[in-house]
Amino acid sequence: MYCLKKRGAFKRVKHSLDLLKKLQRELLEPLEREYPETRFGFDLERTAGIGYYTDFCFHVFGKNESHLRLQLADGGLTDWTRKLLQSKKEMLLATGFGADLVQKMFHLDPYKPIAP
């Protein structure tokens, strides 16, 4: 425990756990209520994006009619604007979405509106 406290790791771990609890309460639980057929959760073993994203990052997956699981989106918090503007209050959520992949793998007509 001494080494964790000395290097500030304990404080970073506590911050991460507090953030996960807040995301669970304020983001995942409302999404689960709104979309009960969809699974939401944390992958604490994810290594992709470490060092690129700060605090948290995410993937969005979907399954097509053939039950092929596809990564559709990726994103997370970055510190680009914090560094650029030299402000500790700055935070940027960057995301990417494979719209062309969704259209191709889910056989969507790009000119037909999606029904709610």
Secondary structure, 3 states (H helix, E strand, C coil): CHHHHHHCHHHHHHHHHHHHHHHHHHHHHHHHHHCCCCCCCCCCCCCCCECCEEEEEEEEEEECCCCCEEEEEEEEEECHHHHHHCCCCCCEEEEEECHHHHHHHCCCCCCCCCCC
